[in-house]
């Protein structure tokens, strides 16, 4: 197994679409042996995302499922369910985003599995936390964006609710779940005991929104309205220059005063509305309007040179396609080309975070459904005849030759 801080940790990843696979990928990228368990139909993301050369291998699926092995089991059949339980008994971590009621019916709840494996770290990623009236309801990212106030921040900013055009709640909750698994593994090192983790999407995103925007409602009784005026300003965005866009962030007094000088408005340095960080925050709408108007005077390149010289935080605007040509990302080797055994040449993104003690030193391409079924069952002690019988019965599945 490859190196990395989680080398030697076995993770059973019975998740699909985005939130769970993101969690599993985070663990796999740090060296864990992540075994992706798929039903005969496969992960929905294999086919519902755009961009594929071959059926079942969409670009999105491959991005979220690198460094994993795949076993395909029909757990509606007793032999398939028993194989899954045997696999979990061999593992350190079990991650699932299957709804809890279904897991309990199959005997895949924490209470049942921990009897066979007391050291098991069990992570259930759910849409809504246990104890609330929404518990066990189905949900995807836009449902949670709508309920958690994420869409509501757009209504405050631009007059109508909108979704962030990424499955952001899935990404955030998936990474938080991986973080919680790391915490639990650390506690297990001290106590020798496993535990159950519940990572709810709604509560995690409501925490994000409330931390940013509860503002005056933090106090009882309220000390003011909700919302961070700066973040909710319609001018909190990449701003037009004379030939494109730029983003600036002059927050401290030296930065703001240098900005005022460069846009030809030095008198604003002593304007009581803008002479301190507190006053600029209070008058965020007017401050942002001045910034937007001032930036129209020059080109993006001219402003970037000026702001770099004056130590004012600024950056060019990157479209999605521009990311491939960003000079910093090129410097750090963020995108690399690798050869996938069946999908040909593909782009791989670098694992963003690094450890001085060592990183995973190989890359497993995203697997076809059931690609390692036979090998994983053999590792569990199934003999070739038993594996052949399971495959013949459809309790286990491997790719067609």
MARMARKOL-162173 format. One line per field, with one value per residue (C-alpha): x, y, z; residue in three letters. Coordinates in nm, 3 decimals. Last residue first. Example, Ala and Ser with C-alpha at 12.3 -4.5 7.8 and 13.67 -1.06 7.14 Angstrom:
BEGIN
xx <- (1.367_1.230)
yy <- (-0.106_-0.450)
zz <- (0.714_0.780)
resn <- (SER_ALA)
***
This chain:
BEGIN
xx <- (-1.406_-1.728_-1.668_-1.714_-2.034_-2.114_-2.446_-2.520_-2.557_-2.270_-2.050_-2.125_-2.050_-1.723_-1.618_-1.697_-1.497_-1.200_-1.178_-1.316_-1.061_-1.131_-0.837_-1.001_-1.317_-1.111_-0.934_-1.258_-1.442_-1.150_-1.314_-1.661_-1.774_-1.481_-1.219_-1.095_-0.722_-0.493_-0.222_0.102_0.321_0.069_0.238_0.521_0.611_0.630_0.258_0.092_-0.247_-0.386_-0.390_-0.303_-0.571_-0.561_-0.618_-0.690_-0.515_-0.689_-1.016_-0.934_-0.609_-0.608_-0.288_-0.200_-0.182_-0.103_-0.287_-0.173_0.194_0.282_0.409_0.123_-0.130_0.053_0.053_-0.321_-0.358_-0.587_-0.780_-0.874_-1.133_-1.343_-1.305_-1.029_-1.050_-0.720_-0.611_-0.575_-0.453_-0.300_0.077_0.131_0.358_0.129_-0.168_-0.011_0.095_-0.243_-0.420_-0.231_-0.293_-0.667_-0.690_-0.747_-1.019_-1.303_-1.153_-1.260_-1.633_-1.635_-1.430_-1.654_-1.964_-1.799_-1.740_-2.096_-2.243_-1.994_-2.076_-2.064_-1.775_-1.586_-1.646_-1.512_-1.207_-1.127_-1.128_-1.411_-1.733_-1.544_-1.381_-1.014_-0.872_-1.152_-0.972_-0.714_-0.970_-0.760_-0.810_-0.451_-0.479_-0.798_-0.636_-0.332_-0.567_-0.757_-0.439_-0.278_-0.609_-0.659_-0.926_-0.822_-0.955_-0.953_-1.094_-1.035_-1.235_-1.187_-1.080_-1.152_-1.189_-1.504_-1.539_-1.514_-1.781_-1.898_-2.058_-2.410_-2.328_-2.418_-2.060_-1.988_-2.319_-2.269_-2.624_-2.868_-3.007_-2.895_-2.824_-3.091_-3.226_-3.044_-2.729_-2.619_-2.908_-2.675_-2.449_-2.619_-2.453_-2.115_-2.143_-2.510_-2.436_-2.164_-2.360_-2.667_-2.438_-2.326_-2.677_-2.828_-2.560_-2.561_-2.240_-2.319_-2.020_-2.030_-1.744_-1.446_-1.254_-0.882_-0.880_-0.580_-0.544_-0.925_-0.928_-0.699_-0.915_-1.219_-1.058_-0.957_-1.311_-1.441_-1.215_-1.341_-1.699_-1.610_-1.472_-1.793_-2.005_-1.828_-1.823_-2.185_-2.302_-2.112_-2.266_-2.143_-2.339_-2.414_-2.793_-3.005_-3.262_-3.364_-3.286_-2.914_-2.742_-3.022_-3.173_-2.827_-2.779_-3.112_-2.979_-2.725_-2.991_-2.977_-3.308_-3.240_-2.876_-2.987_-3.244_-2.998_-2.736_-2.952_-3.214_-3.409_-3.590_-3.447_-3.453_-3.662_-3.850_-3.530_-3.390_-3.123_-2.964_-3.072_-2.909_-2.708_-2.345_-2.309_-1.954_-1.873_-1.525_-1.494_-1.284_-1.565_-1.586_-1.845_-2.061_-1.976_-2.165_-2.503_-2.498_-2.353_-2.632_-2.574_-2.825_-3.009_-3.320_-3.098_-2.921_-3.250_-3.371_-3.041_-3.052_-2.747_-2.467_-2.212_-1.862_-1.716_-1.373_-1.108_-1.202_-1.195_-1.542_-1.667_-1.558_-1.727_-2.045_-2.025_-1.972_-2.276_-2.488_-2.380_-2.442_-2.784_-2.897_-3.034_-2.672_-2.593_-2.220_-1.980_-1.629_-1.435_-1.083_-1.016_-0.732_-0.954_-1.326_-1.435_-1.251_-1.340_-1.709_-1.702_-1.532_-1.794_-1.691_-2.010_-2.035_-1.712_-1.557_-1.743_-1.841_-2.169_-2.271_-2.566_-2.384_-2.113_-2.263_-2.543_-2.288_-2.340_-2.656_-2.529_-2.469_-2.134_-1.887_-1.581_-1.280_-1.053_-0.704_-0.601_-0.299_-0.388_-0.558_-0.779_-0.911_-1.002_-1.143_-1.372_-1.516_-1.566_-1.728_-1.976_-2.094_-2.082_-2.293_-2.260_-2.149_-2.055_-1.690_-1.523_-1.202_-0.886_-0.614_-0.260_-0.140_-0.349_-0.064_0.067_0.249_0.114_0.000)
yy <- (-0.939_-0.818_-0.628_-0.812_-0.881_-1.045_-1.194_-1.242_-1.618_-1.691_-1.435_-1.585_-1.935_-1.823_-1.663_-1.981_-2.190_-1.950_-1.965_-1.684_-1.581_-1.207_-1.132_-1.359_-1.152_-0.838_-0.986_-1.107_-0.780_-0.561_-0.410_-0.431_-0.115_0.029_0.184_0.543_0.541_0.444_0.703_0.632_0.800_0.877_1.144_1.154_1.287_1.644_1.628_1.806_1.951_2.013_1.655_1.735_1.731_1.462_1.525_1.226_1.032_0.710_0.596_0.225_0.193_0.562_0.740_1.044_1.414_1.651_1.953_2.117_2.115_2.382_2.630_2.547_2.630_2.959_3.040_2.981_2.813_2.523_2.750_2.970_2.713_2.769_3.144_3.310_3.671_3.841_3.886_4.162_4.215_4.566_4.557_4.891_4.738_4.437_4.670_4.879_4.580_4.413_4.738_4.780_4.419_4.450_4.763_5.107_5.358_5.109_5.012_5.338_5.283_4.938_5.050_5.347_5.124_4.884_5.161_5.289_4.942_4.864_5.169_4.990_4.776_5.082_5.248_4.948_4.912_5.277_5.608_5.511_5.676_5.937_6.061_6.114_5.855_5.936_6.257_6.045_5.966_5.926_5.551_5.491_5.709_5.541_5.198_5.302_5.420_5.089_4.879_5.089_5.093_4.717_4.561_4.624_4.308_4.337_4.112_4.194_4.178_4.259_4.545_4.877_4.699_4.518_4.386_4.025_4.002_4.171_4.454_4.320_4.363_4.059_3.976_4.328_4.374_4.059_3.943_3.946_4.263_4.438_4.377_4.107_4.025_3.796_3.845_3.640_3.803_4.097_3.888_3.555_3.588_3.420_3.168_3.118_3.027_2.777_2.626_2.592_2.408_2.156_2.115_2.050_1.802_1.578_1.393_1.116_0.937_0.600_0.475_0.242_0.158_0.105_0.404_0.614_0.501_0.496_0.866_0.938_0.727_0.922_1.259_1.136_1.013_1.356_1.520_1.284_1.374_1.744_1.687_1.518_1.788_2.068_1.895_1.783_2.127_2.282_2.086_2.365_2.643_2.810_2.803_3.114_3.307_3.642_4.005_4.013_4.005_3.922_3.672_3.529_3.469_3.287_3.017_2.925_2.953_2.587_2.475_2.580_2.472_2.143_2.068_2.179_1.926_1.615_1.495_1.188_1.204_0.986_1.267_1.567_1.582_1.615_1.362_1.224_1.482_1.563_1.479_1.193_1.087_0.783_0.725_0.402_0.373_0.000_-0.109_-0.325_-0.530_-0.811_-0.638_-0.307_-0.413_-0.456_-0.142_0.064_-0.017_-0.259_-0.521_-0.496_-0.336_-0.099_0.017_0.088_0.300_0.492_0.632_0.524_0.779_0.528_0.519_0.215_0.255_0.022_-0.274_-0.655_-0.683_-0.450_-0.701_-0.988_-0.779_-0.709_-1.078_-1.167_-0.917_-1.059_-1.418_-1.330_-1.162_-0.810_-0.715_-0.745_-0.686_-0.490_-0.437_-0.132_-0.019_0.347_0.590_0.801_0.813_1.176_1.282_0.960_1.002_1.363_1.268_1.005_0.639_0.433_0.428_0.514_0.843_1.051_1.413_1.493_1.350_1.111_0.795_0.703_0.951_0.706_0.469_0.120_-0.062_-0.390_-0.219_-0.062_-0.095_0.128_-0.013_0.261_0.146_0.465_0.656_1.021_1.048_0.755_0.936_1.249_1.029_0.853_1.180_1.311_0.976_1.024_1.374_1.326_1.052_0.727_0.577_0.236_0.327_0.054_0.205_0.011_0.203_0.078_0.408_0.691_0.943_0.869_0.584_0.351_0.000)
zz <- (-2.013_-1.855_-1.534_-1.204_-1.013_-0.680_-0.569_-0.939_-0.902_-1.140_-0.966_-0.626_-0.755_-0.916_-0.588_-0.397_-0.646_-0.634_-0.252_-0.038_0.225_0.254_0.022_-0.238_-0.213_-0.274_-0.577_-0.739_-0.691_-0.804_-1.114_-0.965_-1.142_-1.333_-1.112_-1.080_-1.152_-0.863_-0.811_-0.628_-0.369_-0.096_0.107_0.357_0.700_0.569_0.497_0.206_0.121_-0.228_-0.362_-0.722_-0.989_-1.254_-1.624_-1.846_-2.129_-2.219_-2.066_-2.043_-1.846_-1.748_-1.849_-1.643_-1.719_-1.437_-1.303_-0.978_-1.071_-0.814_-1.073_-1.313_-1.044_-0.990_-1.362_-1.411_-1.751_-1.659_-1.425_-1.721_-1.832_-1.520_-1.564_-1.369_-1.248_-1.183_-0.827_-0.572_-0.217_-0.194_-0.142_-0.324_-0.590_-0.635_-0.648_-0.925_-1.138_-1.097_-1.183_-1.507_-1.608_-1.541_-1.750_-1.601_-1.501_-1.448_-1.112_-0.950_-1.007_-0.847_-0.548_-0.491_-0.504_-0.258_-0.007_-0.041_0.025_0.302_0.512_0.848_0.726_0.604_0.940_1.131_0.906_0.963_0.770_0.531_0.647_0.849_0.525_0.610_0.369_0.126_0.029_-0.158_-0.434_-0.750_-0.791_-0.679_-0.370_-0.251_-0.296_-0.095_0.182_0.175_0.197_0.469_0.663_0.648_0.423_0.061_-0.107_-0.485_-0.756_-1.121_-1.442_-1.810_-2.038_-1.864_-1.532_-1.422_-1.067_-0.946_-0.678_-0.358_-0.557_-0.494_-0.122_0.087_0.184_0.299_0.478_0.688_0.761_1.049_1.198_1.516_1.885_1.905_2.254_2.296_2.088_1.788_1.598_1.537_1.312_1.230_0.888_0.876_1.160_1.074_0.712_0.798_1.087_0.865_0.623_0.885_1.023_0.682_0.566_0.871_0.971_1.222_1.369_1.546_1.761_1.778_2.092_2.149_2.384_2.277_1.915_1.895_1.981_1.684_1.453_1.572_1.493_1.148_1.087_1.189_0.930_0.660_0.757_0.740_0.389_0.276_0.443_0.257_-0.081_-0.061_0.055_-0.234_-0.517_-0.741_-0.908_-0.571_-0.574_-0.616_-0.415_-0.564_-0.485_-0.558_-0.217_0.027_-0.214_-0.276_0.098_0.099_-0.136_0.133_0.405_0.510_0.359_-0.001_-0.011_0.153_-0.114_-0.382_-0.257_-0.260_-0.018_0.092_0.428_0.705_0.963_0.856_1.187_1.387_1.635_1.404_1.181_0.827_0.493_0.636_0.626_0.853_0.970_1.156_1.307_1.381_1.678_1.822_1.498_1.520_1.781_1.613_1.299_1.470_1.684_1.398_1.153_0.866_0.981_0.649_0.802_0.999_0.683_0.509_0.800_0.811_0.454_0.256_0.285_0.407_0.549_0.729_0.888_1.029_0.815_0.828_0.985_0.711_0.445_0.627_0.648_0.275_0.195_0.409_0.220_-0.116_-0.007_0.134_-0.191_-0.155_-0.091_-0.460_-0.446_-0.669_-0.537_-0.646_-0.548_-0.471_-0.547_-0.772_-0.705_-0.711_-1.027_-1.211_-1.133_-1.253_-1.577_-1.647_-1.654_-1.669_-2.045_-2.229_-2.340_-2.083_-2.023_-1.856_-1.519_-1.472_-1.582_-1.332_-1.087_-1.008_-0.850_-0.989_-1.092_-0.947_-0.611_-0.541_-0.254_-0.291_-0.110_0.024_0.129_0.310_0.177_0.228_-0.112_-0.012_0.295_0.099_-0.177_0.068_0.196_-0.158_-0.250_0.036_-0.056_-0.434_-0.601_-0.407_-0.079_0.058_0.120_0.325_0.461_0.548_0.731_0.661_0.517_0.665_0.704_0.355_0.186_-0.079_0.000)
resn <- (UNK_UNK_UNK_UNK_UNK_UNK_UNK_UNK_UNK_UNK_UNK_UNK_UNK_UNK_UNK_UNK_UNK_UNK_UNK_UNK_UNK_UNK_UNK_UNK_UNK_UNK_UNK_UNK_UNK_UNK_UNK_UNK_UNK_UNK_UNK_UNK_UNK_UNK_UNK_UNK_UNK_UNK_UNK_UNK_UNK_UNK_UNK_UNK_UNK_UNK_UNK_UNK_UNK_UNK_UNK_UNK_UNK_UNK_UNK_UNK_UNK_UNK_UNK_UNK_UNK_UNK_UNK_UNK_UNK_UNK_UNK_UNK_UNK_UNK_UNK_UNK_UNK_UNK_UNK_UNK_UNK_UNK_UNK_UNK_UNK_UNK_UNK_UNK_UNK_UNK_UNK_UNK_UNK_UNK_UNK_UNK_UNK_UNK_UNK_UNK_UNK_UNK_UNK_UNK_UNK_UNK_UNK_UNK_UNK_UNK_UNK_UNK_UNK_UNK_UNK_UNK_UNK_UNK_UNK_UNK_UNK_UNK_UNK_UNK_UNK_UNK_UNK_UNK_UNK_UNK_UNK_UNK_UNK_UNK_UNK_UNK_UNK_UNK_UNK_UNK_UNK_UNK_UNK_UNK_UNK_UNK_UNK_UNK_UNK_UNK_UNK_UNK_UNK_UNK_UNK_UNK_UNK_UNK_UNK_UNK_UNK_UNK_UNK_UNK_UNK_UNK_UNK_UNK_UNK_UNK_UNK_UNK_UNK_UNK_UNK_UNK_UNK_UNK_UNK_UNK_UNK_UNK_UNK_UNK_UNK_UNK_UNK_UNK_UNK_UNK_UNK_UNK_UNK_UNK_UNK_UNK_UNK_UNK_UNK_UNK_UNK_UNK_UNK_UNK_UNK_UNK_UNK_UNK_UNK_UNK_UNK_UNK_UNK_UNK_UNK_UNK_UNK_UNK_UNK_UNK_UNK_UNK_UNK_UNK_UNK_UNK_UNK_UNK_UNK_UNK_UNK_UNK_UNK_UNK_UNK_UNK_UNK_UNK_UNK_UNK_UNK_UNK_UNK_UNK_UNK_UNK_UNK_UNK_UNK_UNK_UNK_UNK_UNK_UNK_UNK_UNK_UNK_UNK_UNK_UNK_UNK_UNK_UNK_UNK_UNK_UNK_UNK_UNK_UNK_UNK_UNK_UNK_UNK_UNK_UNK_UNK_UNK_UNK_UNK_UNK_UNK_UNK_UNK_UNK_UNK_UNK_UNK_UNK_UNK_UNK_UNK_UNK_UNK_UNK_UNK_UNK_UNK_UNK_UNK_UNK_UNK_UNK_UNK_UNK_UNK_UNK_UNK_UNK_UNK_UNK_UNK_UNK_UNK_UNK_UNK_UNK_UNK_UNK_UNK_UNK_UNK_UNK_UNK_UNK_UNK_UNK_UNK_UNK_UNK_UNK_UNK_UNK_UNK_UNK_UNK_UNK_UNK_UNK_UNK_UNK_UNK_UNK_UNK_UNK_UNK_UNK_UNK_UNK_UNK_UNK_UNK_UNK_UNK_UNK_UNK_UNK_UNK_UNK_UNK_UNK_UNK_UNK_UNK_UNK_UNK_UNK_UNK_UNK_UNK_UNK_UNK_UNK_UNK_UNK_UNK_UNK_UNK_UNK_UNK_UNK_UNK_UNK_UNK_UNK_UNK_UNK_UNK_UNK_UNK_UNK_UNK_UNK_UNK_UNK_UNK_UNK_UNK_UNK_UNK_UNK_UNK)
***
